[in-house]
Amino acid sequence: MRIIKRSGVELDFDISKIICAVEKANAVVKEDEKLSREQIEDVASKVEAACLNMNRSVGVEEIQDMVENEIMAHKAFEVARKYITYRYIQNLKRKSNTTDEKILSLIECDNEEVKQENSNKNPTVSSVQRDYMAGEVSKDLTERILLSPDIVEAHKEGILHFHDSDYFAQHMHNCDLVNLEDMLQNGTVISGTCIEKPHSFSTACNIATQIIAQVASSQYGGQSISLAHLAPFVDVSRQKIRAELEAELYGVALSEEKKELIVDKRLRSEVNKGVQTIQYQVVTLMTTNGQAPFITVFMYLNEAKSKQEKEDLAMIIEEMITQRHRGVKNESGVWITPAFPKLIYVLEEDNIYPDSRYYYLTKLAAKCTAKRLVPDYISEKKMLELKVDKLGRGNCYTCMGCRSFLTPYVDEEGKPKYYGRFNQGVVTVNLVDVALSSGSDMEKFWDIFEKRLELCHKALRARHERLLGTLSDVAPILWQYGALSRLEKGEPIDKLLYGGYSTLSLGYAGLYECVKYMTGKSHTDEEAKPFALRVMQYMNDKCTEWKIKENIDYSLYGTPLESTTYKFAKCLQKRFGIIEGITDKSYITNSYHVHVSEKIDAFTKLKFESEFQKLSPGGAISYVEVPNLQNNLDAVMSLLKFIYDNIMYAELNTKSDYCQVCGYDGEILINEDDTKLLWVCPHCGNKDQNKLNVARRTCGYIGTQFWNQGRTQEIKDRVLHL
């Protein structure tokens, strides 16, 4: 049995500490008011038994509450009073400096909560620790000064989640679509140095990686770039190579056909090097928050502006996927699956049918997905149906980071505008808590839901108001030099926060458990599904109401829930106890997803979830768990064709692991050991996470630094859909 200290450190339960605490209170009361040794041991034993019956890790505060109750049950009121006074004094001491213990625990790497908060951060690295230390200070300021007490309390109770409070003290936004086209075509400034328009594809790729690193260090969320913005520089290199060849061949006769073969060979070599620069720079760069840039690379053929540019874009896409399929070498020289860059491939008419011009690219993408989990897939067909702007035009564009989508926006010239836009931040409502708080009373449910959404609205307004008045000088690469805008020095970013240019995301989590509690059935059941859809529509209607009233673009977002799935589960268990099928796991279900343990085939799952994606315009992704399909690419291609026809954004989850001890490259398993879940090599029994390479998609992107116990249990419970 484990206990959770206030710092987040998890330790084994130690009954002697309870005995010691009660003895201290007992020692300072009159002799006739004291507890006997047997009574003290009885108090401790009953608390231990109560903790065991909870079937989860128990917080120190919960244990202390139990101790108080047991002392009172023995009618030792004076001892109880001394014990309560001691707790109160200790609490005052903690409030005088709320961050010391947490900071020290993360420096020593024994804070389980912080260690596994982000599956792409290594908490033993000093730069990561530095970021976490700054984050603890920011959280402290946010809780004590910057946020209203009702939001702070709701966040602590798991009623809502105020995302990224470790960055809230600074005037930083969440995620964005980088306007790489503007920066490359018109030049930019990085660290006070003017960067002019590049004169080759390889130089453009190098500049792109510098931009990626700078942007990542100026915000806390993900960013996306499009390969279409690099495509024009392929022809720049082609013309340069052709001119160089003519100079080399001065006076030498050579047919035009042979010249073109040489030019093409050299050009492909340059494309290879340029793409390699992006692939390797992204995984080796370290941003100021101690991790590789959280970057998504968008591959959409129809973004090309001419026939030649489309061919050149196809060449880049082919090279990008080929290199990703190969992987990157770890410290032992073994090819493994990297977490970034995340790749998104658009399925469109030119690449989805066997007789399509670029079908070969889709086959290559399928091969890569079967081995490396990426790319993920956007259906141009479905997205054009769902993302319609005010002029009635369908739009197809990338998401930000793992799943956050901007709403369609039309600029002053009537043109669609995607790049240079951003998300202000996220607040997530815990739908399971709404349901449990209602006691399954439908009327009470909607009343509580209304109040909870208004509290989320208040928290989202706090995010918006924190950005108001921010000067462009705080992040020149973003606001002054093209990544998001070309504002003047000293100019506030306020105009970019209104009118739909940027978004605020209302997140939601646990739709499955919410519906299950209120109806007794999974939301996949035809009788329960209408209630699930009504919940989704209610949140959308609220976003529309706020948007109309305030001219701020609120949008409903299917929250990824990385570490928060565990936090919400623990809070629910604390507030409502263990309820079979609802709170009996160490996680709750992401957004609208079918529960990970529910048996359902891949095609039915995707078709079902497509209805919920439509109602989650601010961000959503669906996935299917598949076995190793490297030798069955026809099955992958069938799934991709189904995605194209039925759902806007989806991915295939397989396994891509490696044991550094024995060289095993099959699936690393999860075993339970003394109530804790551990990753174990099934071939040699290796449990050392430092000698295991495990890649799993957890929130729309791939994690490689392992996960907290809640997320690990969720991964263990997943069933195959194919």
C-alpha positions in Angstrom: 0.0 0.0 0.0 1.3 3.4 -1.0 0.7 6.9 0.5 1.0 10.2 -1.3 2.8 13.0 0.5 1.9 16.7 -0.1 5.0 17.1 -2.3 3.7 14.4 -4.6 6.2 11.8 -3.4 4.8 8.3 -3.1 6.0 6.1 -0.2 5.1 2.8 1.3 2.5 3.0 4.1 4.2 3.0 7.5 1.9 2.4 10.5 4.6 3.5 13.0 4.3 7.1 11.8 0.6 7.2 12.8 1.5 5.7 16.2 4.2 8.3 16.6 1.9 11.2 15.7 -0.8 10.1 18.1 1.8 9.6 20.9 3.0 13.2 20.5 -0.5 14.5 21.0 -1.1 12.0 23.8 2.0 13.1 25.7 0.9 16.7 26.2 -2.5 16.0 27.8 -3.4 15.2 31.5 -2.9 11.7 32.7 -6.6 10.9 33.1 -7.2 12.1 29.5 -4.5 10.0 27.8 -5.0 7.0 25.5 -3.5 3.7 26.5 -0.8 2.1 24.3 -3.4 -0.5 23.2 -5.9 2.3 22.2 -3.2 4.1 20.2 -2.3 0.9 18.4 -6.1 0.3 17.8 -6.4 3.8 16.2 -3.5 3.1 13.9 -4.7 -0.4 13.0 -8.2 0.9 12.1 -6.7 3.6 9.9 -4.5 1.1 8.2 -7.5 -1.2 7.5 -9.5 1.7 6.1 -6.6 2.7 3.8 -6.3 -0.9 2.5 -10.0 -1.1 1.8 -9.7 2.0 -0.5 -7.7 0.0 -3.0 -5.6 3.0 -4.1 -2.8 5.3 -3.0 -4.1 7.5 -0.1 -3.1 11.1 0.5 -1.6 12.3 3.8 -4.5 14.6 4.5 -7.0 11.8 4.1 -5.0 9.7 6.6 -4.9 12.5 9.1 -8.6 12.9 8.8 -9.1 9.2 9.6 -6.7 9.5 12.6 -8.8 12.4 14.0 -12.0 10.4 13.6 -10.6 7.3 15.3 -9.2 9.3 18.2 -12.7 10.9 18.6 -14.3 7.4 18.5 -12.3 6.5 21.6 -13.7 9.7 23.2 -10.2 11.1 23.8 -11.4 14.6 22.9 -8.4 16.4 24.4 -5.9 14.2 22.5 -7.9 14.9 19.4 -7.8 18.7 20.1 -4.0 18.6 20.5 -3.7 16.5 17.3 -5.9 19.0 15.4 -3.9 21.9 16.8 -0.6 20.3 15.7 -2.0 19.8 12.2 -3.1 23.5 12.0 0.3 24.8 13.1 2.1 22.6 10.6 -0.3 23.8 7.9 0.5 27.4 8.7 4.2 26.6 8.4 3.6 25.1 5.0 1.6 28.0 3.8 4.4 30.4 4.7 6.5 28.7 2.0 4.5 26.4 -0.2 7.2 25.4 -2.7 10.3 24.3 -0.8 9.4 20.7 -0.3 8.2 20.1 -3.8 11.3 21.7 -5.3 13.6 19.7 -3.2 11.8 16.4 -3.9 12.0 17.0 -7.7 15.7 17.8 -7.5 16.2 14.5 -5.8 13.9 12.8 -8.4 11.6 11.2 -5.8 8.5 13.1 -6.7 6.4 10.6 -8.6 3.8 13.1 -9.7 6.3 15.5 -11.2 8.6 12.7 -12.6 5.8 11.3 -14.7 3.9 14.5 -15.4 5.2 14.6 -19.0 6.1 11.4 -20.9 8.5 13.4 -23.1 10.6 15.0 -20.3 13.4 13.2 -18.5 13.2 14.5 -14.9 16.8 13.6 -14.1 18.2 16.1 -16.6 19.2 19.5 -15.0 17.4 21.6 -17.6 14.2 19.7 -17.0 14.6 20.2 -13.3 15.2 23.9 -13.8 12.0 24.1 -15.8 10.1 22.2 -13.1 11.5 24.4 -10.3 10.3 27.5 -12.2 7.0 25.7 -12.7 6.5 25.1 -9.0 7.1 28.8 -8.3 4.6 29.7 -11.0 2.0 27.3 -9.6 2.5 28.8 -6.2 2.0 32.4 -7.5 -1.0 31.2 -9.6 -2.8 29.6 -6.6 -2.1 32.3 -4.0 -2.4 35.5 -6.1 -3.3 35.2 -9.8 -6.4 32.9 -9.7 -9.6 33.4 -7.7 -10.0 30.9 -4.8 -13.0 29.1 -6.3 -11.0 28.2 -9.4 -8.0 27.1 -7.4 -10.2 24.9 -5.1 -12.0 23.4 -8.0 -8.7 22.6 -9.7 -7.4 20.9 -6.5 -10.6 18.9 -6.1 -10.5 17.7 -9.7 -13.8 19.4 -10.6 -11.9 21.1 -13.4 -8.3 21.2 -14.5 -6.6 24.6 -15.1 -4.0 23.4 -17.6 -0.3 24.5 -17.5 -0.5 26.6 -14.3 3.3 26.1 -14.2 3.5 28.7 -17.0 0.5 30.9 -16.1 2.5 33.5 -14.2 4.2 34.4 -17.5 2.3 36.0 -20.4 2.5 32.9 -22.5 0.0 31.2 -24.8 -0.6 27.5 -25.5 0.0 26.3 -29.1 0.0 27.6 -32.7 0.4 27.1 -36.4 3.7 28.7 -37.3 3.7 30.9 -40.4 6.8 29.4 -41.8 6.0 30.6 -45.3 6.1 34.3 -44.2 9.3 33.8 -42.3 11.1 32.0 -45.1 9.9 34.2 -48.0 10.1 37.5 -46.2 12.9 36.9 -43.8 12.9 36.9 -40.0 15.1 37.8 -37.0 16.4 35.2 -34.6 18.2 36.4 -31.4 18.8 39.8 -32.9 20.2 38.4 -36.1 18.6 39.1 -39.5 17.8 35.9 -41.4 17.2 36.5 -45.1 15.3 34.4 -47.6 17.2 31.2 -48.1 18.9 30.3 -51.4 18.5 26.6 -51.2 16.3 23.9 -49.8 18.9 22.7 -47.3 19.3 26.2 -45.9 15.5 26.6 -45.7 15.4 23.4 -43.6 18.2 24.6 -41.3 16.4 27.9 -40.7 13.2 26.1 -40.1 14.7 24.1 -37.3 16.1 27.3 -35.7 12.6 28.8 -35.9 11.1 25.7 -34.3 13.5 25.9 -31.4 12.9 29.6 -30.8 9.1 29.3 -31.0 9.1 26.3 -28.6 11.1 28.4 -26.1 8.5 31.2 -26.3 5.3 29.2 -25.5 4.4 26.1 -23.6 2.3 24.1 -26.1 2.9 22.4 -29.4 3.5 24.0 -32.8 2.8 22.9 -36.3 4.6 23.6 -39.6 3.7 22.6 -43.2 6.1 21.0 -45.6 4.3 23.0 -48.3 6.1 26.1 -47.1 9.5 24.4 -47.8 8.5 23.1 -51.2 9.2 26.3 -53.2 12.9 26.0 -52.2 13.3 22.7 -53.9 13.0 24.5 -57.2 15.4 27.2 -55.9 17.9 24.4 -55.4 17.1 22.8 -58.7 17.9 26.0 -60.6 21.1 26.6 -58.5 22.3 23.0 -59.2 21.5 23.3 -62.9 23.6 26.6 -63.1 26.5 25.0 -61.2 26.4 22.0 -63.5 26.5 24.2 -66.6 29.5 25.9 -65.2 31.2 22.6 -64.5 30.4 21.4 -68.0 31.8 24.5 -69.7 32.8 23.4 -73.2 31.8 19.7 -72.6 28.9 18.4 -74.7 26.2 16.5 -72.7 22.6 15.8 -73.7 19.8 17.6 -71.9 18.5 14.2 -70.7 21.8 13.3 -69.0 22.0 16.8 -67.5 18.6 16.4 -66.0 19.5 13.0 -64.6 22.5 14.6 -62.8 20.5 17.6 -61.6 17.8 15.2 -60.3 20.3 13.0 -58.5 22.0 16.0 -56.8 18.6 17.6 -55.9 17.4 14.4 -54.3 20.6 14.3 -52.3 19.9 17.8 -51.1 16.3 17.0 -50.2 17.6 14.0 -48.2 20.1 16.2 -46.3 17.5 18.9 -45.7 14.9 16.5 -44.3 17.5 14.8 -42.2 18.4 18.2 -40.7 14.8 18.6 -39.6 14.4 15.0 -38.3 17.6 15.0 -36.3 17.6 18.6 -35.2 14.1 18.2 -33.8 15.0 15.2 -31.6 18.4 16.6 -30.5 17.5 20.2 -29.9 16.8 21.1 -26.2 14.4 24.0 -25.6 14.4 26.2 -22.5 11.8 23.9 -20.9 14.1 20.9 -21.1 12.6 18.8 -23.9 12.7 18.4 -27.6 10.3 20.8 -29.4 6.8 19.6 -29.5 6.5 19.9 -33.2 4.0 18.6 -35.8 4.9 18.3 -39.5 1.9 18.6 -41.9 2.0 16.8 -45.2 -0.8 18.0 -47.6 -0.3 17.8 -51.3 -3.2 20.2 -52.2 -1.4 23.0 -50.3 1.0 23.2 -53.2 0.4 26.3 -55.5 1.5 24.8 -58.8 2.0 21.4 -60.6 5.8 21.6 -60.2 5.5 22.6 -56.6 3.2 19.6 -55.9 5.7 17.3 -57.4 8.5 18.8 -55.3 6.3 18.6 -52.2 5.7 14.9 -53.0 9.5 14.4 -53.1 9.9 16.0 -49.6 7.0 14.0 -48.2 8.5 10.7 -49.6 11.8 11.5 -48.0 10.3 12.6 -44.7 8.3 9.3 -44.4 11.2 7.2 -45.6 13.6 8.6 -42.9 10.9 8.3 -40.2 10.3 4.6 -41.1 14.1 4.0 -40.6 13.9 5.7 -37.2 16.8 7.2 -35.2 19.7 5.4 -33.5 19.8 5.3 -29.7 23.0 5.4 -27.6 23.6 1.7 -28.5 23.3 2.3 -32.2 19.9 0.6 -32.5 17.2 2.1 -34.7 14.2 3.1 -32.5 11.0 5.1 -32.7 11.4 8.9 -31.8 8.6 10.9 -30.3 9.0 13.9 -32.6 8.3 15.3 -35.0 4.7 14.2 -35.1 3.7 13.6 -38.7 0.2 14.2 -40.2 -0.5 12.9 -43.6 -3.6 14.1 -45.5 -5.6 11.5 -47.4 -7.0 13.1 -50.5 -8.2 12.1 -54.0 -4.7 12.3 -55.4 -3.4 9.6 -53.1 -6.2 7.4 -51.7 -7.1 5.3 -54.8 -4.8 2.7 -56.4 -4.9 4.6 -59.7 -4.2 8.0 -58.0 -1.0 9.8 -59.0 0.4 9.8 -55.4 -0.9 6.4 -54.2 2.7 5.3 -53.7 3.0 7.9 -50.9 0.0 6.5 -49.0 1.4 3.0 -49.3 4.7 4.3 -47.9 2.8 6.1 -45.1 1.0 2.9 -44.2 4.3 1.0 -44.0 5.7 3.7 -41.7 2.6 3.7 -39.5 2.8 -0.1 -39.1 6.3 0.2 -37.7 6.7 3.7 -36.1 3.1 4.7 -35.2 3.2 7.8 -37.5 2.0 9.4 -39.6 -1.5 10.2 -38.3 -4.2 10.8 -40.9 -6.5 13.7 -41.8 -9.3 13.0 -44.3 -9.5 16.0 -46.7 -12.9 14.8 -47.7 -14.4 14.8 -44.2 -12.6 18.0 -43.1 -13.9 20.0 -46.0 -17.4 18.9 -44.8 -16.8 19.9 -41.2 -14.6 23.0 -41.3 -16.7 25.5 -43.2 -16.0 29.2 -42.9 -18.4 32.1 -42.9 -18.3 32.2 -46.8 -19.5 28.6 -47.0 -16.1 27.2 -48.1 -14.7 23.9 -46.7 -11.2 24.1 -45.3 -8.4 21.6 -44.8 -5.5 22.4 -42.5 -3.4 21.0 -39.7 -4.1 20.9 -36.0 -1.8 22.4 -33.4 0.3 19.9 -31.4 -1.6 16.7 -30.8 -5.3 17.6 -31.6 -6.2 21.2 -31.0 -7.9 22.7 -34.1 -8.5 26.3 -34.9 -11.8 27.3 -36.2 -11.9 28.5 -39.9 -11.0 32.2 -40.2 -11.3 34.5 -43.2 -8.9 37.5 -43.5 -9.8 41.0 -44.7 -9.3 40.0 -48.3 -11.7 37.0 -48.0 -8.9 34.4 -48.0 -8.7 31.5 -45.5 -6.1 32.1 -42.8 -4.6 29.3 -40.9 -0.9 30.0 -40.2 0.1 32.6 -37.7 -2.9 31.8 -35.5 -2.8 30.3 -32.0 -4.7 28.9 -28.9 -4.8 31.0 -25.8 -5.2 28.1 -23.3 -7.3 25.3 -22.0 -9.5 24.5 -19.0 -11.1 21.1 -18.7 -14.4 20.1 -17.0 -14.5 16.7 -15.3 -17.8 15.2 -16.6 -17.5 12.2 -14.3 -17.6 14.5 -11.3 -20.7 16.3 -12.6 -22.5 13.0 -12.9 -21.4 11.6 -9.5 -22.3 14.9 -7.8 -25.8 14.6 -9.2 -26.4 11.2 -7.7 -27.8 10.1 -11.1 -30.7 12.7 -10.8 -31.0 14.1 -14.3 -32.5 17.4 -13.3 -29.7 17.9 -10.8 -27.1 16.8 -13.4 -28.0 19.7 -15.8 -28.1 22.2 -12.9 -24.7 21.2 -11.7 -23.3 21.0 -15.3 -24.5 24.6 -15.9 -22.6 25.8 -12.8 -19.5 23.9 -13.6 -19.3 25.2 -17.1 -19.7 28.8 -15.8 -16.8 28.1 -13.5 -14.8 26.9 -16.5 -15.8 30.0 -18.4 -14.5 32.1 -15.5 -11.2 30.2 -15.6 -10.9 30.6 -19.4 -11.5 34.3 -19.0 -8.6 34.4 -16.5 -6.4 32.9 -19.2 -7.6 35.5 -21.8 -7.1 38.4 -19.3 -3.6 37.2 -18.4 -2.7 37.6 -22.1 -4.4 41.0 -22.5 -1.9 43.8 -22.6 1.1 41.5 -23.4 3.6 43.4 -25.4 5.1 42.0 -28.6 8.5 42.4 -27.0 8.0 39.4 -24.7 8.5 37.0 -27.6 9.8 38.9 -30.7 10.1 35.7 -32.8 6.3 35.2 -32.3 4.8 38.6 -32.4 7.3 40.8 -34.3 9.2 38.6 -36.8 6.5 36.5 -38.5 5.9 33.3 -36.6 2.5 34.6 -35.5 2.5 38.2 -36.5 4.5 41.3 -37.6 3.5 43.7 -34.8 5.5 46.8 -34.0 7.9 46.8 -31.0 6.0 47.8 -27.9 2.6 47.0 -29.5 0.2 44.9 -27.4 -1.0 41.6 -28.9 -4.7 42.3 -27.9 -6.1 42.5 -31.4 -5.1 38.9 -32.0 -7.1 37.7 -29.0 -10.5 38.7 -30.4 -12.7 38.0 -33.5 -11.8 34.4 -33.9 -8.2 34.9 -34.8 -7.2 32.8 -31.8 -9.1 30.4 -29.7 -9.9 29.5 -26.0 -10.5 25.8 -25.5 -13.1 24.3 -23.2 -11.8 20.8 -22.6 -13.8 17.9 -21.3 -13.0 14.4 -20.0 -14.7 11.2 -19.0 -17.8 11.2 -21.2 -17.9 7.4 -21.1 -18.0 7.2 -17.3 -20.4 10.1 -17.1 -22.9 8.4 -19.4 -22.3 5.0 -17.8 -23.2 6.4 -14.3 -26.2 8.4 -15.5 -27.7 5.7 -17.8 -26.1 2.4 -16.6 -24.8 1.8 -20.1 -21.8 2.7 -22.3 -22.3 5.6 -24.7 -21.9 3.1 -27.6 -25.3 1.7 -26.6 -28.1 3.1 -28.7 -30.2 3.9 -25.6 -27.4 5.9 -23.9 -25.9 7.5 -27.0 -28.5 10.3 -27.2 -27.6 11.5 -23.7 -23.9 11.5 -24.7 -24.6 13.6 -27.8 -26.8 15.9 -25.7 -23.9 16.5 -23.3 -21.6 17.3 -26.2 -24.1 19.7 -27.8 -24.7 21.5 -24.5 -21.0 22.3 -24.2 -21.0 23.5 -27.8 -24.0 25.7 -27.2 -22.2 27.3 -24.2 -19.1 28.0 -26.3 -21.3 29.7 -28.9 -23.1 31.7 -26.3 -19.8 33.0 -24.8 -18.4 33.7 -28.2 -21.4 35.8 -29.4 -21.4 37.8 -26.1 -17.6 38.5 -25.9 -16.3 38.2 -29.5 -13.8 35.6 -28.3 -13.6 32.3 -30.1 -14.4 29.6 -27.5 -14.2 26.1 -28.9 -14.9 22.6 -27.5 -11.8 20.5 -27.1 -11.4 16.8 -26.5 -8.7 17.0 -23.8 -5.8 14.6 -24.3 -5.4 14.1 -20.5 -1.8 12.8 -20.0 -1.1 13.0 -16.2 -4.5 14.6 -15.5 -6.3 11.3 -16.2 -4.6 9.9 -13.0 -5.3 13.1 -11.0 -9.0 13.1 -11.9 -9.3 9.4 -11.0 -7.7 9.9 -7.6 -9.9 13.0 -6.9 -13.0 11.0 -7.8 -12.1 8.1 -5.6 -11.4 10.5 -2.7 -14.7 12.3 -3.1 -17.0 9.4 -4.0 -15.2 6.2 -3.1 -14.8 3.2 -5.4 -17.8 2.7 -7.7 -17.6 -0.3 -10.0 -17.2 0.6 -13.6 -16.9 4.3 -12.8 -14.1 5.1 -10.3 -12.5 1.6 -9.9 -9.6 2.5 -12.2 -6.6 4.8 -11.8 -7.7 6.7 -14.9 -10.7 8.1 -16.6 -11.4 8.0 -20.3 -10.0 10.7 -22.6 -12.7 13.0 -24.1 -15.4 11.1 -26.0 -13.4 7.9 -26.6 -14.8 4.4 -26.3 -13.5 2.9 -23.1 -10.1 1.3 -23.7 -11.3 -2.1 -22.5 -14.5 -2.2 -24.5 -14.5 -4.8 -27.2 -15.3 -3.1 -30.5 -13.9 -3.5 -34.0 -11.8 -0.8 -35.6 -14.3 0.2 -38.3 -17.3 0.4 -35.9 -15.2 2.4 -33.4 -14.1 5.0 -36.0 -17.6 5.3 -37.4 -19.1 5.8 -33.9 -16.5 8.3 -32.8 -16.8 10.3 -36.0 -20.2 11.7 -34.7 -18.4 13.0 -31.6 -15.5 14.5 -33.5 -18.1 16.6 -35.3 -19.2 18.0 -31.9 -15.6 18.6 -30.8 -14.5 21.3 -33.2 -11.8 22.7 -31.0 -9.8 19.5 -31.2 -10.4 15.7 -31.3 -8.6 12.6 -32.5 -9.7 9.0 -32.7 -7.5 5.9 -32.7 -7.6 2.1 -33.1 -5.3 -0.3 -31.4 -3.8 -2.8 -33.8 -1.4 -5.7 -33.7 1.9 -5.7 -35.6 0.8 -5.1 -39.2 4.2 -4.8 -40.8 3.4 -8.0 -42.8 -0.2 -7.1 -43.5 -0.1 -3.6 -45.1 -3.3 -4.4 -46.9 -5.1 -4.2 -43.6 -3.5 -0.8 -42.9 -4.6 0.4 -46.4 -8.1 -0.7 -45.8 -8.2 1.3 -42.5 -6.8 4.4 -44.3 -9.5 4.1 -47.0 -12.1 3.9 -44.2 -10.7 6.9 -42.5 -10.8 8.9 -45.7 -14.5 8.1 -46.2 -15.7 8.3 -42.6 -13.7 10.4 -40.0 -11.8 13.6 -40.0 -8.7 12.8 -37.9 -7.5 9.3 -36.8 -4.4 7.3 -36.0 -3.3 3.7 -35.6 -1.7 2.5 -32.4 0.8 -0.3 -32.5 3.9 -1.0 -30.4 7.5 -0.1 -31.1 9.8 -1.2 -28.3 13.4 -2.3 -27.6 15.2 -3.9 -24.7 18.8 -2.7 -24.4 19.8 -5.6 -22.2 18.9 -8.5 -24.5 18.0 -6.9 -27.8 14.4 -7.9 -27.8 12.3 -5.7 -30.2 8.8 -7.1 -29.5 6.3 -5.6 -27.1 7.5 -4.6 -23.7 4.8 -5.7 -21.2 3.3 -4.2 -18.1 3.3 -6.4 -14.9 2.0 -5.7 -11.5 4.5 -5.9 -8.7 3.5 -5.0 -5.1 0.5 -2.9 -6.2 2.7 -1.0 -8.6 2.7 -1.4 -12.4 6.2 -1.9 -14.0 7.4 -2.3 -17.5 9.2 -5.6 -18.1 11.0 -7.2 -21.0 9.2 -10.6 -21.5 12.4 -12.1 -22.9 15.0 -11.3 -20.2 12.9 -9.8 -17.3 14.6 -6.4 -17.5 12.7 -3.8 -15.4 15.2 -1.0 -15.6 13.4 1.9 -17.5 16.8 3.4 -18.3 17.5 0.3 -20.4 14.1 0.0 -22.1 12.9 2.0 -25.1 9.1 2.0 -25.1 7.0 4.1 -27.4 3.3 4.4 -26.9 0.8 6.9 -28.1 -1.0 8.3 -25.1 -2.6 11.6 -25.9 -2.4 11.9 -29.7 1.3 12.0 -29.6 4.0 9.5 -28.8 5.5 9.3 -25.3 8.9 7.7 -24.7 9.8 8.7 -21.1 7.2 6.4 -19.4 4.0 7.5 -17.6 2.3 7.8 -14.2 0.5 4.8 -12.7 -2.9 5.9 -14.0 -1.9 6.2 -17.6 0.2 3.0 -17.4 -2.9 1.2 -16.2 -4.9 2.7 -19.1 -2.3 1.4 -21.5 -2.4 -2.0 -19.9 -6.2 -2.2 -20.2 -6.3 -1.5 -24.0 -7.8 -4.1 -26.2 -7.1 -4.6 -29.9 -9.6 -3.3 -32.4 -8.4 -5.3 -35.3 
